[in-house]
């Protein structure tokens, strides 16, 4: 159902963005880069975190790592990664297919500046073998994301 929620979201908000479904898994940065013929850093990985009582999504370049100091300075607390069941409940997407599209309820979405290094990025699309290709700016516009600098 997650892939369908992404397709419905994109049909309503970005009908020109095509969901690409691959035969092979794209559940990790390395697999996604190979499946889509891009650098691993171009994969726009979505991390589901909680700080205090707030759940949020951080979309960052595939090779970027969250910087706890930058994160704490920006959000006022230490990030806690959600487990797979919590991620599924919050996003409706399985780990490996998590993306900022087609969420069951609005969540704050933040895009790390690491994505700005590329003209095109490849975020997942709600399944472990689905993704989209678009510019980082277009992605942030579609999901109303705020740019942040929280990665190394």
N, C-alpha and C positions, 0 to 999 in steps of 0.2 A: 504494500500500500504506500510505502514511503516514496518509491519512484513515481507513483501516480500523483502524489501530492506535489512533488517537484514539477512534474509536467503541467499540472493544473496551475500552479503558481506562475510558472514561466509563460504559459499561454495567456494568462491575464496581465502580467507585468512586463514581459519581454518576449513577445511571440516570435521574434526573429532569432532567438537563442535556441539552438538545437541540442537536445539531450543525446549524447553519444553513448551507446551501449556496446561494450566490447565482449568478445567471447571469453577473454581471460580476465582474471581478477585485477582490479586496480585498487585494492584495499589498503595498500601501503604506498608511501611516496615512491619507492623504487619501482614497484609494479605499475603504478599509475604513469610514471615517467616513461617506462618501456612501452606500455600499451598505447600511449598517445604521442610518442616520438618527441618528447620535450626533455629539457633539463630537469632534474629533480627539484631544483629551486623554483621552477615554474608551477609546480603543483601547489595549489592553494589549499593547504590543509586547514581544516576547521577543528578547533579545540573547544570542547564544552567544559567550562569551569564554573566554580562557585566561589564567591568572595563574600564573607558575611552570609546574608540570606539571599543574595542575588545570583541567579544563574545567568551566564552570558556566553556568547560565542566569540572567539578570537580566530580570525582567518589570517594565516601567515604563510610566508614562503615555505616550501617543502623542506628546506635545509635549515630553517631558522629554529632557534630554541628560545623558549620563554625565558626572559631575564627576570628573576624574582624581585630584584631591587627596583627595576624600572616599573614592573607591574605594581608593586606595593606603593611606589611613589605616585603612580597614576590613579590607582583604584582604592588606596587606603587600607589594603589588607593583603594577606598572603593568599595566592590562588590555590584552590583545591580541585584537582582533576576529578571528574565524576566517573563512576564505574560504568560498565557497559549497560547495565539495566537502567541506571539513572540517565545516561545519555539517550537511550531509546525512549524513555518516558518524556524527557524534555524536548526532544527534537523529532521524534517518530522515525529517525534514521538509525540504522545499525552502525556500529563502529566500523570504519572503513568506507562508509557512504555518507558520513555526516557532512552537512553543508548548511549554508544559511537560507536556503530556499525551501518553501513548502512546509514551514513549521506549523505545528498544531495550535500554538499560541505565540504571540510576539515575544521575542527575547532581544535584549540589546545585542547588537552585532558590531564588532570592532575589527577594522582591517589594519594589520600591522604594515608599517611603511616598507617592510621588506618586499612587499608585492609590487611596489612602484618601480622596481628595477626592470620590469618586463612590460612589453606592449600587450602581451596576451598571457593569461594564467589559466590553469585548468583545475577548478574545484570539482569535488565529487557532486553527484546529483541524486543522493538518496538511496543508492544501492552500491554494493561492493564492486560492481562492474559498470557503473554509469558516471558520466562526467559531462561538463560543458566547457567550451572554450570561449573566453571573452576578455576584454581589457579589464584591468583592476578597477579603473574608474567606473566603468559600466556596472561591474559587480556591486561596487559600493552604492551606486545610485539605485539599483534595483532593490536592494535590501535595506536601504537607508542606514548604511554603516557609517561609523565615525572612524576617521584615521587616527591611529595611536602609534607610539613607538615603545613597544614592550618586549621586543625580542633582541637577542644578541646578534 
